[in-house]
Amino acid sequence: MSMHKPQKVVVITGAASGIGFAMAEEFCALGYSVALADVSENATRQAAKTIADRTGGETCWCVADVRDHGASKSALDKVRDQLGDPSVLVNNAGIVVRQKARLEDLPNGHFEEMMAIHVNGTLNWSRLVLPPMRKAGFGRIINISSVNAIAAVPYRIGYVTAKKAILGVTEALALETARAGITVNAIAPGYILTDLLKTRAEAGILDQQAIAERTPVRRWGRPDEIAKAALYLASEDASFVTGTTLVVDGGLSIRGDAGEDLERAPE
């Protein structure tokens, strides 16, 4: 097993694309050894190779459905064999349903699936990394929630509930681990222009311009802006930050007006 400084090995779930990929690339560029975990073998392997080629850094990949504790353990064992014990875990894996629906119209199992992937997945991977983190006396767990955990949206009850539950997991686990040199925090991204959301905007599912105008900074966020927030929470500089949620949404969640033009000063 290769030896690494404990603060330099990070595991990111849901890392084959989108925000997870951006985080993996930013961590790798800063000298972390990065393990990418996702459900698609081909996509995850290719993502790990692409990041290693771009950054010159060390990556590995593993396949796991985060809902499955046994599969997750096997995946993490592979990571530990190749990179060593992770001291940073980013629980990023998640899904967004394609269609909106009222609660009574949701298919059976939809709500349970949303909770299993977002919440059980976060718990499964946190359980697995905590023993080596406790032994090392250092650890960072970063859970990816959503602006929709703070400002809910209609017809997304499974997603909103799951992302809000992640905030509860973050706070409770932060209290359990605070004296072990481990911090647990969440990031709540706003609307981030990933390839998935670009596709949804092009299909007319999302109104890209309307969301930009509704956001006080008048644009969507970039994946690297979430990655940089994760880098801060993973760093030694954030050693006194635990149990909190870093909202990276361009001010969307604090906007309470009815859509007035913010550029117009009152007469």
Contacts in CASP RR format, 6 or more apart in sequence:
PFRMAT RR
TARGET T0000
AUTHOR 0000-0000-0000
METHOD contacts of the structure
MODEL  1
MSMHKPQKVVVITGAASGIGFAMAEEFCALGYSVALADVSENATRQAAKT
IADRTGGETCWCVADVRDHGASKSALDKVRDQLGDPSVLVNNAGIVVRQK
ARLEDLPNGHFEEMMAIHVNGTLNWSRLVLPPMRKAGFGRIINISSVNAI
AAVPYRIGYVTAKKAILGVTEALALETARAGITVNAIAPGYILTDLLKTR
AEAGILDQQAIAERTPVRRWGRPDEIAKAALYLASEDASFVTGTTLVVDG
GLSIRGDAGEDLERAPE
1 80 0 8 1.000
1 81 0 8 1.000
1 84 0 8 1.000
2 82 0 8 1.000
2 83 0 8 1.000
2 84 0 8 1.000
3 84 0 8 1.000
4 33 0 8 1.000
4 83 0 8 1.000
4 84 0 8 1.000
6 85 0 8 1.000
6 87 0 8 1.000
6 136 0 8 1.000
6 138 0 8 1.000
6 139 0 8 1.000
7 87 0 8 1.000
7 88 0 8 1.000
7 138 0 8 1.000
7 139 0 8 1.000
7 234 0 8 1.000
7 236 0 8 1.000
8 31 0 8 1.000
8 32 0 8 1.000
8 33 0 8 1.000
8 87 0 8 1.000
9 32 0 8 1.000
9 33 0 8 1.000
9 35 0 8 1.000
9 79 0 8 1.000
9 83 0 8 1.000
9 84 0 8 1.000
9 85 0 8 1.000
9 86 0 8 1.000
9 87 0 8 1.000
9 88 0 8 1.000
10 24 0 8 1.000
10 27 0 8 1.000
10 32 0 8 1.000
10 33 0 8 1.000
10 34 0 8 1.000
10 35 0 8 1.000
10 86 0 8 1.000
10 87 0 8 1.000
10 88 0 8 1.000
10 89 0 8 1.000
10 90 0 8 1.000
10 234 0 8 1.000
11 34 0 8 1.000
11 35 0 8 1.000
11 37 0 8 1.000
11 76 0 8 1.000
11 79 0 8 1.000
11 86 0 8 1.000
11 88 0 8 1.000
11 89 0 8 1.000
11 90 0 8 1.000
11 125 0 8 1.000
11 129 0 8 1.000
12 20 0 8 1.000
12 23 0 8 1.000
12 24 0 8 1.000
12 27 0 8 1.000
12 34 0 8 1.000
12 35 0 8 1.000
12 36 0 8 1.000
12 37 0 8 1.000
12 89 0 8 1.000
12 90 0 8 1.000
12 92 0 8 1.000
13 37 0 8 1.000
13 38 0 8 1.000
13 64 0 8 1.000
13 66 0 8 1.000
13 90 0 8 1.000
13 91 0 8 1.000
13 92 0 8 1.000
13 93 0 8 1.000
13 121 0 8 1.000
13 125 0 8 1.000
14 20 0 8 1.000
14 36 0 8 1.000
14 37 0 8 1.000
14 38 0 8 1.000
14 39 0 8 1.000
14 66 0 8 1.000
14 92 0 8 1.000
14 93 0 8 1.000
14 94 0 8 1.000
15 21 0 8 1.000
15 23 0 8 1.000
15 24 0 8 1.000
15 34 0 8 1.000
15 36 0 8 1.000
15 37 0 8 1.000
15 38 0 8 1.000
15 44 0 8 1.000
15 47 0 8 1.000
15 90 0 8 1.000
15 92 0 8 1.000
16 36 0 8 1.000
16 38 0 8 1.000
16 40 0 8 1.000
16 43 0 8 1.000
16 44 0 8 1.000
16 46 0 8 1.000
16 47 0 8 1.000
17 38 0 8 1.000
17 43 0 8 1.000
17 47 0 8 1.000
17 194 0 8 1.000
17 195 0 8 1.000
17 196 0 8 1.000
18 194 0 8 1.000
18 195 0 8 1.000
18 196 0 8 1.000
18 223 0 8 1.000
19 92 0 8 1.000
19 144 0 8 1.000
19 189 0 8 1.000
19 192 0 8 1.000
19 194 0 8 1.000
19 223 0 8 1.000
19 226 0 8 1.000
19 227 0 8 1.000
20 90 0 8 1.000
20 92 0 8 1.000
20 223 0 8 1.000
20 227 0 8 1.000
21 36 0 8 1.000
21 47 0 8 1.000
21 51 0 8 1.000
21 223 0 8 1.000
22 223 0 8 1.000
22 224 0 8 1.000
22 226 0 8 1.000
22 227 0 8 1.000
23 90 0 8 1.000
23 92 0 8 1.000
23 223 0 8 1.000
23 226 0 8 1.000
23 227 0 8 1.000
23 230 0 8 1.000
24 34 0 8 1.000
24 36 0 8 1.000
24 47 0 8 1.000
24 48 0 8 1.000
24 51 0 8 1.000
24 59 0 8 1.000
25 51 0 8 1.000
25 54 0 8 1.000
25 55 0 8 1.000
25 227 0 8 1.000
26 224 0 8 1.000
26 227 0 8 1.000
26 228 0 8 1.000
26 230 0 8 1.000
26 231 0 8 1.000
27 34 0 8 1.000
27 88 0 8 1.000
27 227 0 8 1.000
27 230 0 8 1.000
27 231 0 8 1.000
27 234 0 8 1.000
28 34 0 8 1.000
28 51 0 8 1.000
28 52 0 8 1.000
28 55 0 8 1.000
28 56 0 8 1.000
28 57 0 8 1.000
28 58 0 8 1.000
28 59 0 8 1.000
29 54 0 8 1.000
29 55 0 8 1.000
29 57 0 8 1.000
30 231 0 8 1.000
31 55 0 8 1.000
31 57 0 8 1.000
32 88 0 8 1.000
33 57 0 8 1.000
33 58 0 8 1.000
33 59 0 8 1.000
33 60 0 8 1.000
33 83 0 8 1.000
33 84 0 8 1.000
34 48 0 8 1.000
34 51 0 8 1.000
34 57 0 8 1.000
34 58 0 8 1.000
34 59 0 8 1.000
34 60 0 8 1.000
35 59 0 8 1.000
35 60 0 8 1.000
35 61 0 8 1.000
35 62 0 8 1.000
35 79 0 8 1.000
35 82 0 8 1.000
35 83 0 8 1.000
35 86 0 8 1.000
36 44 0 8 1.000
36 47 0 8 1.000
36 48 0 8 1.000
36 51 0 8 1.000
36 59 0 8 1.000
36 60 0 8 1.000
36 61 0 8 1.000
36 62 0 8 1.000
37 44 0 8 1.000
37 61 0 8 1.000
37 62 0 8 1.000
37 63 0 8 1.000
37 64 0 8 1.000
37 66 0 8 1.000
37 75 0 8 1.000
37 79 0 8 1.000
37 93 0 8 1.000
38 44 0 8 1.000
38 47 0 8 1.000
38 61 0 8 1.000
38 63 0 8 1.000
38 64 0 8 1.000
38 93 0 8 1.000
39 63 0 8 1.000
39 64 0 8 1.000
39 65 0 8 1.000
40 63 0 8 1.000
41 63 0 8 1.000
44 61 0 8 1.000
44 62 0 8 1.000
44 63 0 8 1.000
45 61 0 8 1.000
47 61 0 8 1.000
48 59 0 8 1.000
48 60 0 8 1.000
48 61 0 8 1.000
49 59 0 8 1.000
51 57 0 8 1.000
51 59 0 8 1.000
52 58 0 8 1.000
52 59 0 8 1.000
58 83 0 8 1.000
60 78 0 8 1.000
60 79 0 8 1.000
60 82 0 8 1.000
60 83 0 8 1.000
62 75 0 8 1.000
62 76 0 8 1.000
62 78 0 8 1.000
62 79 0 8 1.000
63 71 0 8 1.000
63 75 0 8 1.000
64 71 0 8 1.000
64 72 0 8 1.000
64 74 0 8 1.000
64 75 0 8 1.000
65 71 0 8 1.000
65 72 0 8 1.000
66 72 0 8 1.000
66 91 0 8 1.000
66 93 0 8 1.000
66 94 0 8 1.000
66 117 0 8 1.000
66 120 0 8 1.000
66 121 0 8 1.000
66 122 0 8 1.000
66 124 0 8 1.000
66 125 0 8 1.000
67 116 0 8 1.000
67 117 0 8 1.000
67 120 0 8 1.000
67 121 0 8 1.000
67 124 0 8 1.000
68 124 0 8 1.000
69 124 0 8 1.000
69 127 0 8 1.000
69 128 0 8 1.000
72 121 0 8 1.000
72 124 0 8 1.000
72 125 0 8 1.000
72 128 0 8 1.000
73 128 0 8 1.000
76 86 0 8 1.000
76 125 0 8 1.000
76 128 0 8 1.000
76 129 0 8 1.000
79 86 0 8 1.000
80 86 0 8 1.000
80 132 0 8 1.000
85 132 0 8 1.000
85 133 0 8 1.000
85 135 0 8 1.000
85 136 0 8 1.000
86 129 0 8 1.000
86 132 0 8 1.000
87 132 0 8 1.000
87 133 0 8 1.000
87 136 0 8 1.000
87 138 0 8 1.000
87 139 0 8 1.000
87 140 0 8 1.000
88 139 0 8 1.000
88 140 0 8 1.000
88 141 0 8 1.000
88 142 0 8 1.000
88 234 0 8 1.000
89 125 0 8 1.000
89 126 0 8 1.000
89 129 0 8 1.000
89 140 0 8 1.000
89 141 0 8 1.000
89 142 0 8 1.000
90 142 0 8 1.000
90 144 0 8 1.000
90 230 0 8 1.000
90 234 0 8 1.000
91 121 0 8 1.000
91 122 0 8 1.000
91 125 0 8 1.000
91 126 0 8 1.000
91 141 0 8 1.000
91 142 0 8 1.000
91 143 0 8 1.000
91 144 0 8 1.000
91 166 0 8 1.000
92 144 0 8 1.000
93 117 0 8 1.000
93 118 0 8 1.000
93 121 0 8 1.000
94 117 0 8 1.000
94 118 0 8 1.000
94 144 0 8 1.000
95 113 0 8 1.000
95 114 0 8 1.000
95 117 0 8 1.000
95 118 0 8 1.000
96 159 0 8 1.000
96 196 0 8 1.000
97 110 0 8 1.000
97 114 0 8 1.000
97 156 0 8 1.000
97 159 0 8 1.000
98 205 0 8 1.000
100 154 0 8 1.000
100 155 0 8 1.000
100 156 0 8 1.000
101 155 0 8 1.000
102 155 0 8 1.000
103 157 0 8 1.000
106 157 0 8 1.000
110 158 0 8 1.000
111 157 0 8 1.000
111 158 0 8 1.000
111 161 0 8 1.000
114 158 0 8 1.000
114 159 0 8 1.000
114 161 0 8 1.000
114 162 0 8 1.000
115 158 0 8 1.000
115 161 0 8 1.000
115 162 0 8 1.000
115 165 0 8 1.000
117 162 0 8 1.000
118 159 0 8 1.000
118 162 0 8 1.000
118 163 0 8 1.000
118 165 0 8 1.000
118 166 0 8 1.000
119 162 0 8 1.000
119 165 0 8 1.000
119 166 0 8 1.000
119 169 0 8 1.000
122 143 0 8 1.000
122 166 0 8 1.000
122 169 0 8 1.000
123 169 0 8 1.000
126 141 0 8 1.000
126 169 0 8 1.000
126 173 0 8 1.000
126 184 0 8 1.000
129 141 0 8 1.000
130 177 0 8 1.000
130 182 0 8 1.000
133 139 0 8 1.000
133 177 0 8 1.000
133 180 0 8 1.000
133 181 0 8 1.000
133 182 0 8 1.000
134 177 0 8 1.000
134 180 0 8 1.000
134 182 0 8 1.000
137 180 0 8 1.000
137 181 0 8 1.000
137 182 0 8 1.000
138 181 0 8 1.000
138 182 0 8 1.000
139 181 0 8 1.000
139 182 0 8 1.000
139 183 0 8 1.000
140 182 0 8 1.000
140 183 0 8 1.000
140 185 0 8 1.000
140 233 0 8 1.000
140 234 0 8 1.000
140 238 0 8 1.000
141 173 0 8 1.000
141 177 0 8 1.000
141 182 0 8 1.000
141 183 0 8 1.000
141 184 0 8 1.000
141 185 0 8 1.000
142 184 0 8 1.000
142 185 0 8 1.000
142 186 0 8 1.000
142 187 0 8 1.000
142 230 0 8 1.000
142 233 0 8 1.000
142 234 0 8 1.000
143 166 0 8 1.000
143 169 0 8 1.000
143 170 0 8 1.000
143 184 0 8 1.000
143 185 0 8 1.000
143 186 0 8 1.000
143 187 0 8 1.000
144 166 0 8 1.000
144 186 0 8 1.000
144 187 0 8 1.000
144 189 0 8 1.000
144 226 0 8 1.000
145 163 0 8 1.000
145 164 0 8 1.000
145 166 0 8 1.000
145 167 0 8 1.000
145 170 0 8 1.000
145 186 0 8 1.000
145 187 0 8 1.000
145 188 0 8 1.000
145 245 0 8 1.000
146 159 0 8 1.000
146 163 0 8 1.000
146 188 0 8 1.000
146 189 0 8 1.000
146 190 0 8 1.000
147 188 0 8 1.000
147 189 0 8 1.000
147 190 0 8 1.000
147 191 0 8 1.000
147 247 0 8 1.000
147 249 0 8 1.000
147 252 0 8 1.000
147 253 0 8 1.000
148 156 0 8 1.000
148 159 0 8 1.000
148 160 0 8 1.000
148 163 0 8 1.000
149 160 0 8 1.000
149 163 0 8 1.000
149 164 0 8 1.000
149 166 0 8 1.000
149 167 0 8 1.000
149 188 0 8 1.000
149 245 0 8 1.000
150 188 0 8 1.000
150 245 0 8 1.000
150 247 0 8 1.000
150 253 0 8 1.000
151 252 0 8 1.000
151 253 0 8 1.000
152 160 0 8 1.000
153 160 0 8 1.000
163 188 0 8 1.000
166 186 0 8 1.000
167 186 0 8 1.000
167 188 0 8 1.000
167 245 0 8 1.000
170 184 0 8 1.000
170 185 0 8 1.000
170 186 0 8 1.000
170 243 0 8 1.000
170 245 0 8 1.000
171 243 0 8 1.000
173 184 0 8 1.000
174 183 0 8 1.000
174 184 0 8 1.000
174 185 0 8 1.000
174 242 0 8 1.000
174 243 0 8 1.000
175 243 0 8 1.000
177 183 0 8 1.000
177 184 0 8 1.000
177 242 0 8 1.000
178 242 0 8 1.000
181 239 0 8 1.000
183 233 0 8 1.000
183 238 0 8 1.000
183 239 0 8 1.000
183 241 0 8 1.000
183 242 0 8 1.000
183 243 0 8 1.000
184 242 0 8 1.000
184 243 0 8 1.000
185 233 0 8 1.000
185 238 0 8 1.000
185 241 0 8 1.000
185 242 0 8 1.000
185 243 0 8 1.000
185 244 0 8 1.000
185 245 0 8 1.000
185 246 0 8 1.000
186 243 0 8 1.000
186 244 0 8 1.000
186 245 0 8 1.000
186 246 0 8 1.000
187 226 0 8 1.000
187 229 0 8 1.000
187 230 0 8 1.000
187 233 0 8 1.000
187 245 0 8 1.000
187 246 0 8 1.000
187 247 0 8 1.000
187 248 0 8 1.000
188 245 0 8 1.000
188 246 0 8 1.000
188 247 0 8 1.000
188 248 0 8 1.000
188 249 0 8 1.000
188 253 0 8 1.000
189 221 0 8 1.000
189 226 0 8 1.000
189 248 0 8 1.000
189 249 0 8 1.000
190 215 0 8 1.000
190 221 0 8 1.000
190 247 0 8 1.000
190 248 0 8 1.000
190 249 0 8 1.000
190 250 0 8 1.000
190 252 0 8 1.000
190 253 0 8 1.000
191 197 0 8 1.000
191 211 0 8 1.000
191 215 0 8 1.000
191 220 0 8 1.000
191 221 0 8 1.000
191 249 0 8 1.000
191 252 0 8 1.000
192 220 0 8 1.000
192 221 0 8 1.000
192 222 0 8 1.000
192 223 0 8 1.000
192 225 0 8 1.000
192 226 0 8 1.000
193 220 0 8 1.000
193 221 0 8 1.000
193 222 0 8 1.000
193 223 0 8 1.000
194 223 0 8 1.000
197 206 0 8 1.000
197 220 0 8 1.000
200 206 0 8 1.000
201 207 0 8 1.000
201 208 0 8 1.000
208 220 0 8 1.000
211 220 0 8 1.000
212 218 0 8 1.000
212 219 0 8 1.000
212 220 0 8 1.000
214 252 0 8 1.000
214 255 0 8 1.000
214 259 0 8 1.000
215 249 0 8 1.000
215 250 0 8 1.000
215 251 0 8 1.000
215 252 0 8 1.000
215 255 0 8 1.000
216 250 0 8 1.000
216 251 0 8 1.000
216 252 0 8 1.000
216 254 0 8 1.000
216 255 0 8 1.000
216 262 0 8 1.000
217 250 0 8 1.000
217 251 0 8 1.000
221 248 0 8 1.000
221 250 0 8 1.000
225 248 0 8 1.000
226 248 0 8 1.000
229 246 0 8 1.000
229 248 0 8 1.000
232 238 0 8 1.000
232 246 0 8 1.000
233 241 0 8 1.000
233 246 0 8 1.000
247 253 0 8 1.000
END
